[in-house]
Structure formats: structure tokens, C-alpha cells
Amino acid sequence: MHHDIHAMLHTYRSAELRQEAAEFRAPRPRILNRMGWTMVELGLRLAQERPAPVRAARTA
């Protein structure tokens, strides 16, 4: 195979692979973003000081 043709085919194929990779990676950041914010929210809830339970006075 002539080296010019080989280089051209390689260029086209690498462009196709880059496009497929970009399409494949599109949904991931949304899932990771949502999961990250859920973990932050959970951590903030766990870090909050909880008020002491109010107990009613008992009469004997």
C-alpha cells in the first residue's frame, strides 16, 4: 500500500474513533455530577447537629 494512502486512511479512521469516543462519553458527566451532589447533600445532612429531643415533664 502506498504510504500516502495509508496515512490518509489512518487519519480518517482516527477521526471516526474520536467521534465515537465523544458520543460514548456524553452521558457520563451527568450521572457523576448527580451522584456527586447527592453525596454532598448526604454528607451535609450527616454533619448537622441534631437538636436534643424535647421531653415532656412527667408528673407523678
C-alpha angles and dihedrals in degrees: 000000000000113000094233092055091045092052092048093050090048090052093050093046093048090051090052092049092049090051092049091048092050091051092048094051096049099093097044102077092055092053093045091045093051092046091048094052090046089055091048091051092049091049092051091050092050092047095053118105109242117221116245112261113261111239122199117234112256120223118208 
